[in-house]
Amino acid sequence: MLDIVVCVSGGGTNLQAIIDKIASGEISNTRIVGVISNNYGVKAIERAQNAGIEAKVVSPKDFASRDEFNQALLDTVKAWNPGLVVLAGFLVNIPVAFVKEYKNKIINIHPSLIPSFCGVGYYGLKVHEGVLGRGVKVTGATAHFVDDGTDTGPIILQKAVCVEQGDTPKLLQQRVMEQAEWEILPKAIDLFANGKISVVDGKAVIS
């Protein structure tokens, strides 16, 4: 059984997709042992509590320095002893020590087809604003391992989503979540839980 910790910042829709697909068996051999939010009062905490999952807030506002916050975040995760950490809309730069501790054991979901519209400054609605501003016809989402760069880790899964006439950033964000994020993030977790992903020469290989 794979124990996972899910890190969130807001509404927790990806968290809910994981909870639902564990319940349905689409994600097998997996249980969520803890949820961490870097923000107080978010819907994601409520979603965790409704599912009977322990949830904690580790907010940078509660610490005198970023280093103290980073250490508290890592300590909180380690206390649950997870085999995988899932960043499900977690708008925090993961510190190097965290990445080293969980090398190839942190999965992130990003709302574009990496390497497009990713990296520093591309998060949340800013990704979809960038897509619409450039006028691309196809966007999507990417599930990838986290390394010490920003959205530069080995890509596990991607799924394309069409950009439609009249899209706004919010409309596009919702479609990308529904058609891509909520599908490939749970799938990536299931693949990991069942030993079907390896990293070879910096690339994720699915067996």
ABEGO torsion letter per residue (X at the ends): XBBBBBBBABAGAAAAAAAAAAAAGABBGBBBABBBBABBGBAAAAAAAAAGBBBBBBBAAABABAAAAAAAAAAAAAAAGBABBBBBGBBBBBBAAAAAAABGABBBBBABBOABGBEBGBBEAAAAAAAAAAGBABBEBBBBBBBABBGABBBABBBBBBBBBGBBAAAAAAAAAAAAAAAAAAAAAAAAAAGABBBBGGBBBBX
